[in-house]
Amino acid sequence: MAKEFDCRSAGVDCPFMIRDENEDEMASLTQQHVKNTHQKSMSKEEILRNAREM
Ligand SMILES: [Zn+2]
């Protein structure tokens, strides 16, 4: 089961979207994006809470 995360669903107006079979990889790529683009830090739990299963 793949996990999908997008900034818009997390309440941020941003076109970033990621879908990955590996949730650790998905969370770490999302953390990089959030840090570099939004200067924020998000925990893996927070990311997974906002992610959908595809
Ligand atoms: Zn974003």
mmCIF file of the protein (N, C-alpha, C, O) and its ligand, coordinates in Angstrom:
data_MODEL
# 
_entry.id   MODEL 
# 
loop_
_entity.id 
_entity.type 
_entity.pdbx_number_of_molecules 
1 polymer     1 
2 non-polymer 1 
# 
_entity_poly.entity_id                      1 
_entity_poly.type                           'polypeptide(L)' 
_entity_poly.nstd_linkage                   no 
_entity_poly.nstd_monomer                   no 
_entity_poly.pdbx_seq_one_letter_code       MAKEFDCRSAGVDCPFMIRDENEDEMASLTQQHVKNTHQKSMSKEEILRNAREM 
_entity_poly.pdbx_seq_one_letter_code_can   MAKEFDCRSAGVDCPFMIRDENEDEMASLTQQHVKNTHQKSMSKEEILRNAREM 
_entity_poly.pdbx_strand_id                 A 
# 
loop_
_entity_poly_seq.entity_id 
_entity_poly_seq.num 
_entity_poly_seq.mon_id 
_entity_poly_seq.hetero 
1 1  MET n 
1 2  ALA n 
1 3  LYS n 
1 4  GLU n 
1 5  PHE n 
1 6  ASP n 
1 7  CYS n 
1 8  ARG n 
1 9  SER n 
1 10 ALA n 
1 11 GLY n 
1 12 VAL n 
1 13 ASP n 
1 14 CYS n 
1 15 PRO n 
1 16 PHE n 
1 17 MET n 
1 18 ILE n 
1 19 ARG n 
1 20 ASP n 
1 21 GLU n 
1 22 ASN n 
1 23 GLU n 
1 24 ASP n 
1 25 GLU n 
1 26 MET n 
1 27 ALA n 
1 28 SER n 
1 29 LEU n 
1 30 THR n 
1 31 GLN n 
1 32 GLN n 
1 33 HIS n 
1 34 VAL n 
1 35 LYS n 
1 36 ASN n 
1 37 THR n 
1 38 HIS n 
1 39 GLN n 
1 40 LYS n 
1 41 SER n 
1 42 MET n 
1 43 SER n 
1 44 LYS n 
1 45 GLU n 
1 46 GLU n 
1 47 ILE n 
1 48 LEU n 
1 49 ARG n 
1 50 ASN n 
1 51 ALA n 
1 52 ARG n 
1 53 GLU n 
1 54 MET n 
# 
loop_
_struct_asym.id 
_struct_asym.entity_id 
A 1 
B 2 
# 
loop_
_chem_comp.id 
_chem_comp.type 
_chem_comp.mon_nstd_flag 
ALA 'L-peptide linking' y 
ARG 'L-peptide linking' y 
ASN 'L-peptide linking' y 
ASP 'L-peptide linking' y 
CYS 'L-peptide linking' y 
GLN 'L-peptide linking' y 
GLU 'L-peptide linking' y 
GLY 'peptide linking'   y 
HIS 'L-peptide linking' y 
ILE 'L-peptide linking' y 
LEU 'L-peptide linking' y 
LYS 'L-peptide linking' y 
MET 'L-peptide linking' y 
PHE 'L-peptide linking' y 
PRO 'L-peptide linking' y 
SER 'L-peptide linking' y 
THR 'L-peptide linking' y 
VAL 'L-peptide linking' y 
ZN  non-polymer         . 
# 
_pdbx_entity_nonpoly.entity_id   2 
_pdbx_entity_nonpoly.name        ? 
_pdbx_entity_nonpoly.comp_id     ZN 
# 
_pdbx_nonpoly_scheme.asym_id         B 
_pdbx_nonpoly_scheme.entity_id       2 
_pdbx_nonpoly_scheme.mon_id          ZN 
_pdbx_nonpoly_scheme.ndb_seq_num     1 
_pdbx_nonpoly_scheme.pdb_seq_num     101 
_pdbx_nonpoly_scheme.auth_seq_num    101 
_pdbx_nonpoly_scheme.pdb_mon_id      ZN 
_pdbx_nonpoly_scheme.auth_mon_id     ZN 
_pdbx_nonpoly_scheme.pdb_strand_id   A 
_pdbx_nonpoly_scheme.pdb_ins_code    . 
# 
loop_
_atom_site.group_PDB 
_atom_site.id 
_atom_site.type_symbol 
_atom_site.label_atom_id 
_atom_site.label_alt_id 
_atom_site.label_comp_id 
_atom_site.label_asym_id 
_atom_site.label_entity_id 
_atom_site.label_seq_id 
_atom_site.pdbx_PDB_ins_code 
_atom_site.Cartn_x 
_atom_site.Cartn_y 
_atom_site.Cartn_z 
_atom_site.occupancy 
_atom_site.B_iso_or_equiv 
_atom_site.pdbx_formal_charge 
_atom_site.auth_seq_id 
_atom_site.auth_comp_id 
_atom_site.auth_asym_id 
_atom_site.auth_atom_id 
_atom_site.pdbx_PDB_model_num 
ATOM   1   N  N  . MET A 1 1  ? 0.852  -1.203 0.000  1.00 0.00 ? 1   MET A N  1 
ATOM   2   C  CA . MET A 1 1  ? 0.000  0.000  0.000  1.00 0.00 ? 1   MET A CA 1 
ATOM   3   C  C  . MET A 1 1  ? 0.882  1.245  0.000  1.00 0.00 ? 1   MET A C  1 
ATOM   4   O  O  . MET A 1 1  ? 1.754  1.402  0.854  1.00 0.00 ? 1   MET A O  1 
ATOM   5   N  N  . ALA A 1 2  ? 0.644  2.121  -0.963 1.00 0.00 ? 2   ALA A N  1 
ATOM   6   C  CA . ALA A 1 2  ? 1.443  3.342  -1.035 1.00 0.00 ? 2   ALA A CA 1 
ATOM   7   C  C  . ALA A 1 2  ? 0.832  4.423  -0.157 1.00 0.00 ? 2   ALA A C  1 
ATOM   8   O  O  . ALA A 1 2  ? -0.376 4.453  0.079  1.00 0.00 ? 2   ALA A O  1 
ATOM   9   N  N  . LYS A 1 3  ? 1.686  5.298  0.314  1.00 0.00 ? 3   LYS A N  1 
ATOM   10  C  CA . LYS A 1 3  ? 1.241  6.458  1.083  1.00 0.00 ? 3   LYS A CA 1 
ATOM   11  C  C  . LYS A 1 3  ? 1.359  7.685  0.199  1.00 0.00 ? 3   LYS A C  1 
ATOM   12  O  O  . LYS A 1 3  ? 2.320  7.837  -0.555 1.00 0.00 ? 3   LYS A O  1 
ATOM   13  N  N  . GLU A 1 4  ? 0.379  8.546  0.303  1.00 0.00 ? 4   GLU A N  1 
ATOM   14  C  CA . GLU A 1 4  ? 0.424  9.780  -0.467 1.00 0.00 ? 4   GLU A CA 1 
ATOM   15  C  C  . GLU A 1 4  ? 0.277  10.964 0.478  1.00 0.00 ? 4   GLU A C  1 
ATOM   16  O  O  . GLU A 1 4  ? -0.567 10.966 1.375  1.00 0.00 ? 4   GLU A O  1 
ATOM   17  N  N  . PHE A 1 5  ? 1.108  11.961 0.259  1.00 0.00 ? 5   PHE A N  1 
ATOM   18  C  CA . PHE A 1 5  ? 1.037  13.182 1.063  1.00 0.00 ? 5   PHE A CA 1 
ATOM   19  C  C  . PHE A 1 5  ? 1.046  14.365 0.119  1.00 0.00 ? 5   PHE A C  1 
ATOM   20  O  O  . PHE A 1 5  ? 1.808  14.383 -0.848 1.00 0.00 ? 5   PHE A O  1 
ATOM   21  N  N  . ASP A 1 6  ? 0.216  15.344 0.385  1.00 0.00 ? 6   ASP A N  1 
ATOM   22  C  CA . ASP A 1 6  ? 0.361  16.599 -0.343 1.00 0.00 ? 6   ASP A CA 1 
ATOM   23  C  C  . ASP A 1 6  ? 0.171  17.765 0.614  1.00 0.00 ? 6   ASP A C  1 
ATOM   24  O  O  . ASP A 1 6  ? -0.582 17.693 1.586  1.00 0.00 ? 6   ASP A O  1 
ATOM   25  N  N  . CYS A 1 7  ? 0.880  18.837 0.302  1.00 0.00 ? 7   CYS A N  1 
ATOM   26  C  CA . CYS A 1 7  ? 0.867  20.013 1.181  1.00 0.00 ? 7   CYS A CA 1 
ATOM   27  C  C  . CYS A 1 7  ? -0.537 20.586 1.312  1.00 0.00 ? 7   CYS A C  1 
ATOM   28  O  O  . CYS A 1 7  ? -0.932 21.030 2.390  1.00 0.00 ? 7   CYS A O  1 
ATOM   29  N  N  . ARG A 1 8  ? -1.290 20.575 0.216  1.00 0.00 ? 8   ARG A N  1 
ATOM   30  C  CA . ARG A 1 8  ? -2.631 21.157 0.236  1.00 0.00 ? 8   ARG A CA 1 
ATOM   31  C  C  . ARG A 1 8  ? -3.523 20.499 1.291  1.00 0.00 ? 8   ARG A C  1 
ATOM   32  O  O  . ARG A 1 8  ? -4.255 21.184 2.005  1.00 0.00 ? 8   ARG A O  1 
ATOM   33  N  N  . SER A 1 9  ? -3.461 19.176 1.385  1.00 0.00 ? 9   SER A N  1 
ATOM   34  C  CA . SER A 1 9  ? -4.259 18.464 2.398  1.00 0.00 ? 9   SER A CA 1 
ATOM   35  C  C  . SER A 1 9  ? -3.794 18.785 3.805  1.00 0.00 ? 9   SER A C  1 
ATOM   36  O  O  . SER A 1 9  ? -4.558 18.665 4.763  1.00 0.00 ? 9   SER A O  1 
ATOM   37  N  N  . ALA A 1 10 ? -2.535 19.193 3.929  1.00 0.00 ? 10  ALA A N  1 
ATOM   38  C  CA . ALA A 1 10 ? -2.009 19.571 5.240  1.00 0.00 ? 10  ALA A CA 1 
ATOM   39  C  C  . ALA A 1 10 ? -2.255 21.048 5.527  1.00 0.00 ? 10  ALA A C  1 
ATOM   40  O  O  . ALA A 1 10 ? -1.783 21.580 6.532  1.00 0.00 ? 10  ALA A O  1 
ATOM   41  N  N  . GLY A 1 11 ? -2.999 21.706 4.636  1.00 0.00 ? 11  GLY A N  1 
ATOM   42  C  CA . GLY A 1 11 ? -3.392 23.091 4.876  1.00 0.00 ? 11  GLY A CA 1 
ATOM   43  C  C  . GLY A 1 11 ? -2.408 24.125 4.361  1.00 0.00 ? 11  GLY A C  1 
ATOM   44  O  O  . GLY A 1 11 ? -2.482 25.295 4.735  1.00 0.00 ? 11  GLY A O  1 
ATOM   45  N  N  . VAL A 1 12 ? -1.482 23.699 3.498  1.00 0.00 ? 12  VAL A N  1 
ATOM   46  C  CA . VAL A 1 12 ? -0.503 24.634 2.941  1.00 0.00 ? 12  VAL A CA 1 
ATOM   47  C  C  . VAL A 1 12 ? -0.781 24.784 1.442  1.00 0.00 ? 12  VAL A C  1 
ATOM   48  O  O  . VAL A 1 12 ? -0.961 23.794 0.733  1.00 0.00 ? 12  VAL A O  1 
ATOM   49  N  N  . ASP A 1 13 ? -0.811 26.030 0.973  1.00 0.00 ? 13  ASP A N  1 
ATOM   50  C  CA . ASP A 1 13 ? -1.075 26.268 -0.442 1.00 0.00 ? 13  ASP A CA 1 
ATOM   51  C  C  . ASP A 1 13 ? 0.208  26.058 -1.237 1.00 0.00 ? 13  ASP A C  1 
ATOM   52  O  O  . ASP A 1 13 ? 0.986  26.991 -1.441 1.00 0.00 ? 13  ASP A O  1 
ATOM   53  N  N  . CYS A 1 14 ? 0.419  24.828 -1.681 1.00 0.00 ? 14  CYS A N  1 
ATOM   54  C  CA . CYS A 1 14 ? 1.666  24.432 -2.321 1.00 0.00 ? 14  CYS A CA 1 
ATOM   55  C  C  . CYS A 1 14 ? 1.362  23.209 -3.171 1.00 0.00 ? 14  CYS A C  1 
ATOM   56  O  O  . CYS A 1 14 ? 0.627  22.325 -2.732 1.00 0.00 ? 14  CYS A O  1 
ATOM   57  N  N  . PRO A 1 15 ? 1.912  23.139 -4.383 1.00 0.00 ? 15  PRO A N  1 
ATOM   58  C  CA . PRO A 1 15 ? 1.582  22.009 -5.276 1.00 0.00 ? 15  PRO A CA 1 
ATOM   59  C  C  . PRO A 1 15 ? 2.344  20.716 -4.986 1.00 0.00 ? 15  PRO A C  1 
ATOM   60  O  O  . PRO A 1 15 ? 2.180  19.733 -5.708 1.00 0.00 ? 15  PRO A O  1 
ATOM   61  N  N  . PHE A 1 16 ? 3.173  20.700 -3.944 1.00 0.00 ? 16  PHE A N  1 
ATOM   62  C  CA . PHE A 1 16 ? 3.962  19.497 -3.653 1.00 0.00 ? 16  PHE A CA 1 
ATOM   63  C  C  . PHE A 1 16 ? 3.073  18.294 -3.354 1.00 0.00 ? 16  PHE A C  1 
ATOM   64  O  O  . PHE A 1 16 ? 2.133  18.378 -2.563 1.00 0.00 ? 16  PHE A O  1 
ATOM   65  N  N  . MET A 1 17 ? 3.391  17.168 -4.005 1.00 0.00 ? 17  MET A N  1 
ATOM   66  C  CA . MET A 1 17 ? 2.676  15.917 -3.773 1.00 0.00 ? 17  MET A CA 1 
ATOM   67  C  C  . MET A 1 17 ? 3.675  14.783 -3.909 1.00 0.00 ? 17  MET A C  1 
ATOM   68  O  O  . MET A 1 17 ? 4.522  14.789 -4.801 1.00 0.00 ? 17  MET A O  1 
ATOM   69  N  N  . ILE A 1 18 ? 3.567  13.821 -3.023 1.00 0.00 ? 18  ILE A N  1 
ATOM   70  C  CA . ILE A 1 18 ? 4.476  12.680 -3.100 1.00 0.00 ? 18  ILE A CA 1 
ATOM   71  C  C  . ILE A 1 18 ? 3.697  11.405 -2.823 1.00 0.00 ? 18  ILE A C  1 
ATOM   72  O  O  . ILE A 1 18 ? 2.810  11.362 -1.970 1.00 0.00 ? 18  ILE A O  1 
ATOM   73  N  N  . ARG A 1 19 ? 4.058  10.360 -3.577 1.00 0.00 ? 19  ARG A N  1 
ATOM   74  C  CA . ARG A 1 19 ? 3.453  9.051  -3.335 1.00 0.00 ? 19  ARG A CA 1 
ATOM   75  C  C  . ARG A 1 19 ? 4.583  8.035  -3.326 1.00 0.00 ? 19  ARG A C  1 
ATOM   76  O  O  . ARG A 1 19 ? 5.405  8.006  -4.242 1.00 0.00 ? 19  ARG A O  1 
ATOM   77  N  N  . ASP A 1 20 ? 4.626  7.211  -2.305 1.00 0.00 ? 20  ASP A N  1 
ATOM   78  C  CA . ASP A 1 20 ? 5.741  6.279  -2.162 1.00 0.00 ? 20  ASP A CA 1 
ATOM   79  C  C  . ASP A 1 20 ? 5.264  5.013  -1.452 1.00 0.00 ? 20  ASP A C  1 
ATOM   80  O  O  . ASP A 1 20 ? 4.449  5.067  -0.532 1.00 0.00 ? 20  ASP A O  1 
ATOM   81  N  N  . GLU A 1 21 ? 5.789  3.879  -1.899 1.00 0.00 ? 21  GLU A N  1 
ATOM   82  C  CA . GLU A 1 21 ? 5.468  2.600  -1.254 1.00 0.00 ? 21  GLU A CA 1 
ATOM   83  C  C  . GLU A 1 21 ? 6.133  2.486  0.114  1.00 0.00 ? 21  GLU A C  1 
ATOM   84  O  O  . GLU A 1 21 ? 5.656  1.778  1.001  1.00 0.00 ? 21  GLU A O  1 
ATOM   85  N  N  . ASN A 1 22 ? 7.243  3.199  0.261  1.00 0.00 ? 22  ASN A N  1 
ATOM   86  C  CA . ASN A 1 22 ? 8.035  3.122  1.487  1.00 0.00 ? 22  ASN A CA 1 
ATOM   87  C  C  . ASN A 1 22 ? 7.733  4.333  2.362  1.00 0.00 ? 22  ASN A C  1 
ATOM   88  O  O  . ASN A 1 22 ? 8.104  5.454  2.011  1.00 0.00 ? 22  ASN A O  1 
ATOM   89  N  N  . GLU A 1 23 ? 7.065  4.124  3.495  1.00 0.00 ? 23  GLU A N  1 
ATOM   90  C  CA . GLU A 1 23 ? 6.619  5.287  4.274  1.00 0.00 ? 23  GLU A CA 1 
ATOM   91  C  C  . GLU A 1 23 ? 7.760  6.038  4.942  1.00 0.00 ? 23  GLU A C  1 
ATOM   92  O  O  . GLU A 1 23 ? 7.658  7.241  5.183  1.00 0.00 ? 23  GLU A O  1 
ATOM   93  N  N  . ASP A 1 24 ? 8.855  5.326  5.245  1.00 0.00 ? 24  ASP A N  1 
ATOM   94  C  CA . ASP A 1 24 ? 10.025 6.023  5.812  1.00 0.00 ? 24  ASP A CA 1 
ATOM   95  C  C  . ASP A 1 24 ? 10.620 6.985  4.796  1.00 0.00 ? 24  ASP A C  1 
ATOM   96  O  O  . ASP A 1 24 ? 10.975 8.120  5.117  1.00 0.00 ? 24  ASP A O  1 
ATOM   97  N  N  . GLU A 1 25 ? 10.723 6.497  3.546  1.00 0.00 ? 25  GLU A N  1 
ATOM   98  C  CA . GLU A 1 25 ? 11.278 7.314  2.470  1.00 0.00 ? 25  GLU A CA 1 
ATOM   99  C  C  . GLU A 1 25 ? 10.344 8.489  2.177  1.00 0.00 ? 25  GLU A C  1 
ATOM   100 O  O  . GLU A 1 25 ? 10.793 9.620  1.995  1.00 0.00 ? 25  GLU A O  1 
ATOM   101 N  N  . MET A 1 26 ? 9.045  8.207  2.133  1.00 0.00 ? 26  MET A N  1 
ATOM   102 C  CA . MET A 1 26 ? 8.052  9.247  1.884  1.00 0.00 ? 26  MET A CA 1 
ATOM   103 C  C  . MET A 1 26 ? 8.147  10.327 2.963  1.00 0.00 ? 26  MET A C  1 
ATOM   104 O  O  . MET A 1 26 ? 8.146  11.520 2.661  1.00 0.00 ? 26  MET A O  1 
ATOM   105 N  N  . ALA A 1 27 ? 8.228  9.895  4.223  1.00 0.00 ? 27  ALA A N  1 
ATOM   106 C  CA . ALA A 1 27 ? 8.296  10.865 5.320  1.00 0.00 ? 27  ALA A CA 1 
ATOM   107 C  C  . ALA A 1 27 ? 9.574  11.678 5.250  1.00 0.00 ? 27  ALA A C  1 
ATOM   108 O  O  . ALA A 1 27 ? 9.554  12.882 5.503  1.00 0.00 ? 27  ALA A O  1 
ATOM   109 N  N  . SER A 1 28 ? 10.695 11.036 4.908  1.00 0.00 ? 28  SER A N  1 
ATOM   110 C  CA . SER A 1 28 ? 11.948 11.789 4.924  1.00 0.00 ? 28  SER A CA 1 
ATOM   111 C  C  . SER A 1 28 ? 12.017 12.762 3.745  1.00 0.00 ? 28  SER A C  1 
ATOM   112 O  O  . SER A 1 28 ? 12.551 13.862 3.889  1.00 0.00 ? 28  SER A O  1 
ATOM   113 N  N  . LEU A 1 29 ? 11.484 12.372 2.579  1.00 0.00 ? 29  LEU A N  1 
ATOM   114 C  CA . LEU A 1 29 ? 11.441 13.312 1.446  1.00 0.00 ? 29  LEU A CA 1 
ATOM   115 C  C  . LEU A 1 29 ? 10.500 14.481 1.738  1.00 0.00 ? 29  LEU A C  1 
ATOM   116 O  O  . LEU A 1 29 ? 10.770 15.622 1.360  1.00 0.00 ? 29  LEU A O  1 
ATOM   117 N  N  . THR A 1 30 ? 9.399  14.178 2.414  1.00 0.00 ? 30  THR A N  1 
ATOM   118 C  CA . THR A 1 30 ? 8.460  15.240 2.787  1.00 0.00 ? 30  THR A CA 1 
ATOM   119 C  C  . THR A 1 30 ? 9.102  16.188 3.793  1.00 0.00 ? 30  THR A C  1 
ATOM   120 O  O  . THR A 1 30 ? 8.950  17.406 3.693  1.00 0.00 ? 30  THR A O  1 
ATOM   121 N  N  . GLN A 1 31 ? 9.825  15.619 4.770  1.00 0.00 ? 31  GLN A N  1 
ATOM   122 C  CA . GLN A 1 31 ? 10.512 16.471 5.756  1.00 0.00 ? 31  GLN A CA 1 
ATOM   123 C  C  . GLN A 1 31 ? 11.496 17.413 5.072  1.00 0.00 ? 31  GLN A C  1 
ATOM   124 O  O  . GLN A 1 31 ? 11.587 18.587 5.429  1.00 0.00 ? 31  GLN A O  1 
ATOM   125 N  N  . GLN A 1 32 ? 12.234 16.896 4.085  1.00 0.00 ? 32  GLN A N  1 
ATOM   126 C  CA . GLN A 1 32 ? 13.173 17.755 3.339  1.00 0.00 ? 32  GLN A CA 1 
ATOM   127 C  C  . GLN A 1 32 ? 12.446 18.876 2.628  1.00 0.00 ? 32  GLN A C  1 
ATOM   128 O  O  . GLN A 1 32 ? 12.873 20.029 2.672  1.00 0.00 ? 32  GLN A O  1 
ATOM   129 N  N  . HIS A 1 33 ? 11.335 18.534 1.964  1.00 0.00 ? 33  HIS A N  1 
ATOM   130 C  CA . HIS A 1 33 ? 10.557 19.547 1.252  1.00 0.00 ? 33  HIS A CA 1 
ATOM   131 C  C  . HIS A 1 33 ? 10.031 20.627 2.208  1.00 0.00 ? 33  HIS A C  1 
ATOM   132 O  O  . HIS A 1 33 ? 10.151 21.822 1.941  1.00 0.00 ? 33  HIS A O  1 
ATOM   133 N  N  . VAL A 1 34 ? 9.457  20.187 3.309  1.00 0.00 ? 34  VAL A N  1 
ATOM   134 C  CA . VAL A 1 34 ? 8.859  21.115 4.272  1.00 0.00 ? 34  VAL A CA 1 
ATOM   135 C  C  . VAL A 1 34 ? 9.931  22.032 4.873  1.00 0.00 ? 34  VAL A C  1 
ATOM   136 O  O  . VAL A 1 34 ? 9.698  23.220 5.100  1.00 0.00 ? 34  VAL A O  1 
ATOM   137 N  N  . LYS A 1 35 ? 11.095 21.460 5.122  1.00 0.00 ? 35  LYS A N  1 
ATOM   138 C  CA . LYS A 1 35 ? 12.210 22.229 5.683  1.00 0.00 ? 35  LYS A CA 1 
ATOM   139 C  C  . LYS A 1 35 ? 12.732 23.242 4.661  1.00 0.00 ? 35  LYS A C  1 
ATOM   140 O  O  . LYS A 1 35 ? 12.894 24.423 4.968  1.00 0.00 ? 35  LYS A O  1 
ATOM   141 N  N  . ASN A 1 36 ? 12.993 22.759 3.438  1.00 0.00 ? 36  ASN A N  1 
ATOM   142 C  CA . ASN A 1 36 ? 13.596 23.639 2.424  1.00 0.00 ? 36  ASN A CA 1 
ATOM   143 C  C  . ASN A 1 36 ? 12.621 24.668 1.883  1.00 0.00 ? 36  ASN A C  1 
ATOM   144 O  O  . ASN A 1 36 ? 13.004 25.809 1.628  1.00 0.00 ? 36  ASN A O  1 
ATOM   145 N  N  . THR A 1 37 ? 11.370 24.280 1.705  1.00 0.00 ? 37  THR A N  1 
ATOM   146 C  CA . THR A 1 37 ? 10.409 25.162 1.050  1.00 0.00 ? 37  THR A CA 1 
ATOM   147 C  C  . THR A 1 37 ? 9.623  26.000 2.045  1.00 0.00 ? 37  THR A C  1 
ATOM   148 O  O  . THR A 1 37 ? 9.318  27.162 1.777  1.00 0.00 ? 37  THR A O  1 
ATOM   149 N  N  . HIS A 1 38 ? 9.297  25.425 3.179  1.00 0.00 ? 38  HIS A N  1 
ATOM   150 C  CA . HIS A 1 38 ? 8.420  26.128 4.128  1.00 0.00 ? 38  HIS A CA 1 
ATOM   151 C  C  . HIS A 1 38 ? 9.129  26.521 5.417  1.00 0.00 ? 38  HIS A C  1 
ATOM   152 O  O  . HIS A 1 38 ? 8.519  27.100 6.316  1.00 0.00 ? 38  HIS A O  1 
ATOM   153 N  N  . GLN A 1 39 ? 10.435 26.202 5.506  1.00 0.00 ? 39  GLN A N  1 
ATOM   154 C  CA . GLN A 1 39 ? 11.209 26.494 6.722  1.00 0.00 ? 39  GLN A CA 1 
ATOM   155 C  C  . GLN A 1 39 ? 10.471 26.032 7.983  1.00 0.00 ? 39  GLN A C  1 
ATOM   156 O  O  . GLN A 1 39 ? 10.422 26.726 8.998  1.00 0.00 ? 39  GLN A O  1 
ATOM   157 N  N  . LYS A 1 40 ? 9.902  24.828 7.870  1.00 0.00 ? 40  LYS A N  1 
ATOM   158 C  CA . LYS A 1 40 ? 9.199  24.249 9.013  1.00 0.00 ? 40  LYS A CA 1 
ATOM   159 C  C  . LYS A 1 40 ? 9.740  22.854 9.233  1.00 0.00 ? 40  LYS A C  1 
ATOM   160 O  O  . LYS A 1 40 ? 10.353 22.262 8.344  1.00 0.00 ? 40  LYS A O  1 
ATOM   161 N  N  . SER A 1 41 ? 9.507  22.331 10.435 1.00 0.00 ? 41  SER A N  1 
ATOM   162 C  CA . SER A 1 41 ? 9.853  20.929 10.628 1.00 0.00 ? 41  SER A CA 1 
ATOM   163 C  C  . SER A 1 41 ? 8.588  20.170 10.987 1.00 0.00 ? 41  SER A C  1 
ATOM   164 O  O  . SER A 1 41 ? 7.738  20.655 11.733 1.00 0.00 ? 41  SER A O  1 
ATOM   165 N  N  . MET A 1 42 ? 8.485  18.976 10.442 1.00 0.00 ? 42  MET A N  1 
ATOM   166 C  CA . MET A 1 42 ? 7.316  18.138 10.662 1.00 0.00 ? 42  MET A CA 1 
ATOM   167 C  C  . MET A 1 42 ? 7.815  16.786 11.119 1.00 0.00 ? 42  MET A C  1 
ATOM   168 O  O  . MET A 1 42 ? 8.762  16.241 10.553 1.00 0.00 ? 42  MET A O  1 
ATOM   169 N  N  . SER A 1 43 ? 7.181  16.246 12.141 1.00 0.00 ? 43  SER A N  1 
ATOM   170 C  CA . SER A 1 43 ? 7.589  14.911 12.582 1.00 0.00 ? 43  SER A CA 1 
ATOM   171 C  C  . SER A 1 43 ? 7.006  13.868 11.632 1.00 0.00 ? 43  SER A C  1 
ATOM   172 O  O  . SER A 1 43 ? 6.049  14.131 10.905 1.00 0.00 ? 43  SER A O  1 
ATOM   173 N  N  . LYS A 1 44 ? 7.598  12.692 11.657 1.00 0.00 ? 44  LYS A N  1 
ATOM   174 C  CA . LYS A 1 44 ? 7.098  11.611 10.817 1.00 0.00 ? 44  LYS A CA 1 
ATOM   175 C  C  . LYS A 1 44 ? 5.634  11.317 11.158 1.00 0.00 ? 44  LYS A C  1 
ATOM   176 O  O  . LYS A 1 44 ? 4.823  11.073 10.265 1.00 0.00 ? 44  LYS A O  1 
ATOM   177 N  N  . GLU A 1 45 ? 5.301  11.342 12.450 1.00 0.00 ? 45  GLU A N  1 
ATOM   178 C  CA . GLU A 1 45 ? 3.923  11.071 12.881 1.00 0.00 ? 45  GLU A CA 1 
ATOM   179 C  C  . GLU A 1 45 ? 2.952  12.078 12.267 1.00 0.00 ? 45  GLU A C  1 
ATOM   180 O  O  . GLU A 1 45 ? 1.870  11.719 11.801 1.00 0.00 ? 45  GLU A O  1 
ATOM   181 N  N  . GLU A 1 46 ? 3.363  13.342 12.280 1.00 0.00 ? 46  GLU A N  1 
ATOM   182 C  CA . GLU A 1 46 ? 2.524  14.407 11.727 1.00 0.00 ? 46  GLU A CA 1 
ATOM   183 C  C  . GLU A 1 46 ? 2.304  14.200 10.221 1.00 0.00 ? 46  GLU A C  1 
ATOM   184 O  O  . GLU A 1 46 ? 1.203  14.391 9.704  1.00 0.00 ? 46  GLU A O  1 
ATOM   185 N  N  . ILE A 1 47 ? 3.366  13.811 9.547  1.00 0.00 ? 47  ILE A N  1 
ATOM   186 C  CA . ILE A 1 47 ? 3.273  13.575 8.107  1.00 0.00 ? 47  ILE A CA 1 
ATOM   187 C  C  . ILE A 1 47 ? 2.332  12.403 7.825  1.00 0.00 ? 47  ILE A C  1 
ATOM   188 O  O  . ILE A 1 47 ? 1.466  12.480 6.955  1.00 0.00 ? 47  ILE A O  1 
ATOM   189 N  N  . LEU A 1 48 ? 2.521  11.319 8.579  1.00 0.00 ? 48  LEU A N  1 
ATOM   190 C  CA . LEU A 1 48 ? 1.687  10.135 8.347  1.00 0.00 ? 48  LEU A CA 1 
ATOM   191 C  C  . LEU A 1 48 ? 0.229  10.392 8.698  1.00 0.00 ? 48  LEU A C  1 
ATOM   192 O  O  . LEU A 1 48 ? -0.673 9.808  8.098  1.00 0.00 ? 48  LEU A O  1 
ATOM   193 N  N  . ARG A 1 49 ? 0.000  11.269 9.676  1.00 0.00 ? 49  ARG A N  1 
ATOM   194 C  CA . ARG A 1 49 ? -1.371 11.606 10.044 1.00 0.00 ? 49  ARG A CA 1 
ATOM   195 C  C  . ARG A 1 49 ? -2.078 12.337 8.899  1.00 0.00 ? 49  ARG A C  1 
ATOM   196 O  O  . ARG A 1 49 ? -3.289 12.217 8.714  1.00 0.00 ? 49  ARG A O  1 
ATOM   197 N  N  . ASN A 1 50 ? -1.278 13.104 8.133  1.00 0.00 ? 50  ASN A N  1 
ATOM   198 C  CA . ASN A 1 50 ? -1.846 13.858 7.005  1.00 0.00 ? 50  ASN A CA 1 
ATOM   199 C  C  . ASN A 1 50 ? -1.760 13.089 5.688  1.00 0.00 ? 50  ASN A C  1 
ATOM   200 O  O  . ASN A 1 50 ? -2.203 13.583 4.651  1.00 0.00 ? 50  ASN A O  1 
ATOM   201 N  N  . ALA A 1 51 ? -1.198 11.894 5.727  1.00 0.00 ? 51  ALA A N  1 
ATOM   202 C  CA . ALA A 1 51 ? -1.030 11.117 4.495  1.00 0.00 ? 51  ALA A CA 1 
ATOM   203 C  C  . ALA A 1 51 ? -2.232 10.194 4.276  1.00 0.00 ? 51  ALA A C  1 
ATOM   204 O  O  . ALA A 1 51 ? -2.929 9.813  5.217  1.00 0.00 ? 51  ALA A O  1 
ATOM   205 N  N  . ARG A 1 52 ? -2.449 9.853  3.016  1.00 0.00 ? 52  ARG A N  1 
ATOM   206 C  CA . ARG A 1 52 ? -3.513 8.924  2.688  1.00 0.00 ? 52  ARG A CA 1 
ATOM   207 C  C  . ARG A 1 52 ? -2.910 7.619  2.178  1.00 0.00 ? 52  ARG A C  1 
ATOM   208 O  O  . ARG A 1 52 ? -1.806 7.603  1.634  1.00 0.00 ? 52  ARG A O  1 
ATOM   209 N  N  . GLU A 1 53 ? -3.636 6.548  2.358  1.00 0.00 ? 53  GLU A N  1 
ATOM   210 C  CA . GLU A 1 53 ? -3.211 5.284  1.772  1.00 0.00 ? 53  GLU A CA 1 
ATOM   211 C  C  . GLU A 1 53 ? -3.842 5.154  0.408  1.00 0.00 ? 53  GLU A C  1 
ATOM   212 O  O  . GLU A 1 53 ? -5.046 5.354  0.242  1.00 0.00 ? 53  GLU A O  1 
ATOM   213 N  N  . MET A 1 54 ? -3.016 4.814  -0.575 1.00 0.00 ? 54  MET A N  1 
ATOM   214 C  CA . MET A 1 54 ? -3.496 4.720  -1.949 1.00 0.00 ? 54  MET A CA 1 
ATOM   215 C  C  . MET A 1 54 ? -3.522 3.268  -2.403 1.00 0.00 ? 54  MET A C  1 
ATOM   216 O  O  . MET A 1 54 ? -3.899 2.983  -3.539 1.00 0.00 ? 54  MET A O  1 
HETATM 217 ZN ZN . ZN  B 2 .  ? 4.934  22.335 0.218  1.00 0.00 2 101 ZN  A ZN 1 
# 
